[in-house]
Amino acid sequence: MMPLSHFDAQGDAHMVDVSDKPVTARLAVARGAVRMSAETLALVISGQAAKGDVLAVARLAGIMGAKRTADLIPLCHPLPVTKVALDLRADPALPGVVVEATVKTTGQTGVEMEALTAVSVACLTIYDMLKAAEKSMQIEGIRLVLKEGGKSGRYEAAP
């Protein structure tokens, strides 16, 4: 197992120095879901949720979350993200909403945390917008599914 880079020789947490790393194109894709009843999902699909367009608001919240990741996660570097895209789709088989975020940058460190934050914030927003209809919804399966760029190269999660 590789040593954790966010700890120094004394075991203290620190921000990793990336100043000597080469600038490369970076990409990360994360995915998660909000499981809910079929009745609650019908509110999303029909646009009848009391707070408005659930998917549009969650998409914007996810984009905003990705851009604020360094403000939320103490040891993350603030990054100039060049793309944040969220795909939110109703999945009657779940039932619920599947959220996927794609984040890109050109820099010295990756955007995995930005993609994971985007999915998390979008899922939390879906919950917030629908909690009056169903408090038992579950946010689940948030994970990194693809990462490209940097020294470690490509990572793709098993399906």
N, C-alpha and C positions, 0 to 999 in steps of 0.2 A: 504494500500500500504506500502511495506517495505521501510525503509529509504535507500537512495543510499549510498553504502559503499565507494565510492570514494571521499566523502566529510567528513571532520572532524567536530568536535563540533562547530567550528567557521564558517563553510561553505566553507572552503578552500579545493581545490582539493589536494589529496594526494594518494600515492600508498598504497594499502591495505596491511597490515601486515599479511602474511599467515604462518608465522613461527610456530604457534601453531596448524595449521590444520594438520590432518593426511594425510599421503601419500596414495593415492588410484589410481587405474586405471581410466583414464579419456578418454573419446571418444566424438568427436563432428563431425557431418555431416552437411554441408551447401550446398545450391543449388542456382543456378541462371541461367540466359540464356542471349544469345545475339540474338535478333530478327533481321533478315535481309531478303532481297528479295530472292526468289527462285533462281535467277541467281547467286547471290553472294554465296549462299549455295552450288550451283553446283561447284563453284570454289574450295570450301573446300573439297567436296566429291571427286572431280576428281584429286585433288592435283595440280591444275593449278594456284593457287594464286601466284602472282608475287614474294612475299617474301619467299615462300617455304611452308613447311608442317605446316599449321596453328595449327592443333590440337597437334602435337608433341611439338612445341615451346610453346604453351599456357600451356600445361601440365607441362613442366619444369618451366615456369614462376610462375605458381601457387605453385609448390613445394618450389621454392625459396622465394616466398612471405610469405608463412606460416612460414618459418624459420626466416624471418626478421620482424615478426609482432611487436615485442617489440621495434624495431627501428622506426616503423611507428606510433604506437598508444601510446601516451605518458605514460599512467598509466598501461600498460600491463607488466606483469612479463616476463622476458626472460625464456623460457621453453625448456627443452631438449626433443623435440618431438621425439617419437620413430617410428612413421609412418606418412607419408603424401602421400595420394593416390588421384589422380584426375581421374575422369571418364568424358570424353567429348564425347558427341554423337550428330551427326547430326540428326535433327528432321525436316523432310520435312513438317510435319503438322504445325509447328510453323510459318513459316519456320525459322530455325536458329540452334544454337548449345546450348545444355543444358550442364551445367557444374556442377559436384558434387564433393565435396572434403570431404575426411575422414581423420581426424587427431587423433592420439593417443599419450598419454604420461602416465607416472606414476609420479604423483607429488601432490603438495598441492593446485593447482588451475587448473581450466579447460582450454580446448583448443578451446572454441567456437570462440574466436577472430582469432585464427590461421586458422580455417576452413573458416570463413567468409572472411578473407584476401586472402586465397588461391583462392577462387571463384572470388573475386573482381579482383585480379591481372590477373587471367586466362582470365576473360571476357575482361578486358582492353587490354590484349595482342591480343586477337582475333580481337578486334576493330582496334588496331594499324596495324595488318597485312593485314586487308581488307579495310582500309579506302580509299585507292586509287580506289577501285571498288565501294564503297558505303559509303558515309558519313552519311547517315540517319539511320544507324543501331542503335538499342536501347538495352542498357544493362538493364535488368529488373529482378525483383523477387528475389533478393539476400536475403536469409534468412536462419536462423538456422532451420534444420528439425529434428535433433536428438542430444541429449546430455545425456551422462551417466557418473556417478561417482560423488563423492563429497557429501557434506551435503544435497544438494537439490535433489539428486538422478536423476531419469530419467525424461527427457522432450522429448516429441514427438509432433511435430507440426501437426495440423489438415491437412488432405490432401488438 
